[in-house]
Amino acid sequence: MRTILYLDHGKPEEVLQVAEVDAPASPGPCEVLVRVLLRPVHHGDLLNISGRYRPGAAVPQGGARPGLEGFGIVEQAGECVHLKPGTRVAFFPGAAAWGEKTLVPAEYVTEIPDGVSDEAAAQLHVTPLTTALLLRAVEASAAKAGHDVIVLTAAGGAVARLTISLLLERGYDVIGVVRREAGVNELNMVFPDLPVISTEREGWQQKLIAAAAGQPIGVVLDPVGGETAGAMAQLLGQGGNLIVYGNLSGDPVSVPGLLFPTRDLHICGVTVGRWAALPAEVRKADIRLALELAEQKADLFPVEATYDLADIGKAVAHAEAPGRAGMVLLASR
Ligand SMILES: NC(=O)c1ccc[n+]([C@@H]2O[C@H](COP(=O)([O-])OP(=O)(O)OC[C@H]3O[C@@H](n4cnc5c(N)ncnc54)[C@H](OP(=O)(O)O)[C@@H]3O)[C@@H](O)[C@H]2O)c1
């Protein structure tokens, strides 16, 4: 079968290759063999391939195969699994999902209802589950709906859009921050009443303070890091939380030290990388939420482009391009 493979860390366009490998063996009793049809290219996949999560760590001998989530059909299921061959499923966390077939523990396989498209199913886990983690982090903070403002940076991103939609439903006052002026209109097409500020022009901090209209900024949800996150930390109200879930800028966050004692700031982070270790009932509730979102808010799972595995170089370059209107998917149909 075909798979995507890399032998060394480096620029994804340069190190990724299509390779022929043996298909996985028959599933164990509690495993599912999935024929993968679609999978997303996440920023996190690209960080992994470039070696940024574990600087200096070597790629295992024989190469590494990316991909933690995907959508496909059951080819064969172990004896304690109720899924029949041909059932539409998505999975996370899996392994080597950028290959044509993969074995997944049954507890991480989600059956896909008819009302969910293949494209939304391919994005069912990483993005919505990160949204669930962020929502819990907001709810665990001291910020109160109707009192505090929640600000999201990189607000046009897939995680941010889903999170904004759920925060608004729960009665929070939300402000989006984007890096391009054009991004303001793009986000207002989805959320017409959302205040959106662009950091492209000088003075954006004053615009943000004006948009908050006297309410304290209780939480900033930030996947950008660098100057943006540092500036946002300084705008937080007393006891405010900077919740970090990415580092798109690649730069460290610098915050004036005296802000911690004087304003009692909190900085923490969430990662979907630890989601599988959560209690089973929490995971089940998160999957229910993800399926509801995919069924009822399909427009929040947009696809920018779909490439065959053979075009992996073009796919990852496209996934890294600014101004995308949706996820880049890799197909093997
Ligand atoms: N912690 C976790 O478990 C977890 C899970 C999923 C994702 N993430 C992280 O969350 C981030 C967003 O992922 P996503 O899938 O939601 O994103 P996405 O749909 O790929 O969109 C990325 C967004 O970030 C903006 N952006 C990119 N680089 C930026 C920069 N240097 N400064 C400011 N804005 C920038 C883009 O703006 P333009 O429209 O201007 O291009 C776009 O709106 C990534 O860092 C990803 O690694 C973390």
The ligand as an SDF file (V2000), in Angstrom:
LIG
                    3D

 48 52  0  0  0  0  0  0  0  0999 V2000
   -3.0260   22.4620   21.2830 N   0  0  0  0  0  0  0  0  0  0  0  0
   -3.6030   21.6020   20.4540 C   0  0  0  0  0  0  0  0  0  0  0  0
   -3.9240   20.4760   20.8100 O   0  0  0  0  0  0  0  0  0  0  0  0
   -3.9040   22.0460   19.0660 C   0  0  0  0  0  0  0  0  0  0  0  0
   -4.8410   21.3680   18.2800 C   0  0  0  0  0  0  0  0  0  0  0  0
   -5.1510   21.8620   17.0110 C   0  0  0  0  0  0  0  0  0  0  0  0
   -4.4740   22.9730   16.5290 C   0  0  0  0  0  0  0  0  0  0  0  0
   -3.5380   23.5600   17.3230 N   0  0  0  0  0  0  0  0  0  0  0  0
   -2.8030   24.7390   16.8750 C   0  0  0  0  0  0  0  0  0  0  0  0
   -3.7310   25.7620   16.6870 O   0  0  0  0  0  0  0  0  0  0  0  0
   -3.2590   26.6220   15.6770 C   0  0  0  0  0  0  0  0  0  0  0  0
   -4.3820   26.8770   14.7110 C   0  0  0  0  0  0  0  0  0  0  0  0
   -4.7740   25.6590   14.1190 O   0  0  0  0  0  0  0  0  0  0  0  0
   -6.0700   25.6330   13.2030 P   0  0  0  0  0  0  0  0  0  0  0  0
   -6.1510   24.2610   12.6420 O   0  0  0  0  0  0  0  0  0  0  0  0
   -7.2030   26.2280   13.8970 O   0  0  0  0  0  0  0  0  0  0  0  0
   -5.6220   26.6800   12.1160 O   0  0  0  0  0  0  0  0  0  0  0  0
   -5.9470   26.8900   10.6050 P   0  0  0  0  0  0  0  0  0  0  0  0
   -7.3650   26.5830   10.3200 O   0  0  0  0  0  0  0  0  0  0  0  0
   -4.8810   26.2420    9.8140 O   0  0  0  0  0  0  0  0  0  0  0  0
   -5.7510   28.4670   10.5060 O   0  0  0  0  0  0  0  0  0  0  0  0
   -4.6140   29.0900   10.9640 C   0  0  0  0  0  0  0  0  0  0  0  0
   -4.9960   30.5160   11.3260 C   0  0  0  0  0  0  0  0  0  0  0  0
   -3.8960   31.1190   11.9800 O   0  0  0  0  0  0  0  0  0  0  0  0
   -3.5550   32.3160   11.3360 C   0  0  0  0  0  0  0  0  0  0  0  0
   -2.1060   32.4620   11.4160 N   0  0  0  0  0  0  0  0  0  0  0  0
   -1.1630   31.6680   10.8550 C   0  0  0  0  0  0  0  0  0  0  0  0
    0.0650   32.0910   11.1790 N   0  0  0  0  0  0  0  0  0  0  0  0
   -0.1110   33.1850   11.9600 C   0  0  0  0  0  0  0  0  0  0  0  0
    0.7950   34.0820   12.5910 C   0  0  0  0  0  0  0  0  0  0  0  0
    2.1200   33.9230   12.4970 N   0  0  0  0  0  0  0  0  0  0  0  0
    0.2660   35.1010   13.2900 N   0  0  0  0  0  0  0  0  0  0  0  0
   -1.0610   35.2810   13.3950 C   0  0  0  0  0  0  0  0  0  0  0  0
   -1.9760   34.4620   12.8110 N   0  0  0  0  0  0  0  0  0  0  0  0
   -1.4950   33.4300   12.1070 C   0  0  0  0  0  0  0  0  0  0  0  0
   -4.0610   32.1840    9.9210 C   0  0  0  0  0  0  0  0  0  0  0  0
   -4.3190   33.4610    9.4180 O   0  0  0  0  0  0  0  0  0  0  0  0
   -4.4250   33.8050    7.8460 P   0  0  0  0  0  0  0  0  0  0  0  0
   -5.8710   33.5960    7.5020 O   0  0  0  0  0  0  0  0  0  0  0  0
   -4.0130   35.2110    7.8310 O   0  0  0  0  0  0  0  0  0  0  0  0
   -3.5220   32.8650    7.1180 O   0  0  0  0  0  0  0  0  0  0  0  0
   -5.3320   31.3420   10.1140 C   0  0  0  0  0  0  0  0  0  0  0  0
   -6.4300   32.1480   10.4340 O   0  0  0  0  0  0  0  0  0  0  0  0
   -2.0140   25.9600   15.1070 C   0  0  0  0  0  0  0  0  0  0  0  0
   -0.9050   26.5240   15.7560 O   0  0  0  0  0  0  0  0  0  0  0  0
   -2.1350   24.5330   15.5300 C   0  0  0  0  0  0  0  0  0  0  0  0
   -0.8770   23.9100   15.6850 O   0  0  0  0  0  0  0  0  0  0  0  0
   -3.2450   23.1310   18.5620 C   0  0  0  0  0  0  0  0  0  0  0  0
  1  2  1  0
  2  3  2  0
  2  4  1  0
  4  5  1  0
  4 48  2  0
  5  6  2  0
  6  7  1  0
  7  8  2  0
  8  9  1  0
  8 48  1  0
  9 10  1  0
  9 46  1  0
 10 11  1  0
 11 12  1  0
 11 44  1  0
 12 13  1  0
 13 14  1  0
 14 15  2  0
 14 16  1  0
 14 17  1  0
 17 18  1  0
 18 19  2  0
 18 20  1  0
 18 21  1  0
 21 22  1  0
 22 23  1  0
 23 24  1  0
 23 42  1  0
 24 25  1  0
 25 26  1  0
 25 36  1  0
 26 27  1  0
 26 35  1  0
 27 28  2  0
 28 29  1  0
 29 30  1  0
 29 35  2  0
 30 31  1  0
 30 32  2  0
 32 33  1  0
 33 34  2  0
 34 35  1  0
 36 37  1  0
 36 42  1  0
 37 38  1  0
 38 39  2  0
 38 40  1  0
 38 41  1  0
 42 43  1  0
 44 45  1  0
 44 46  1  0
 46 47  1  0
M  CHG  2   8   1  16  -1
M  END
$$$$
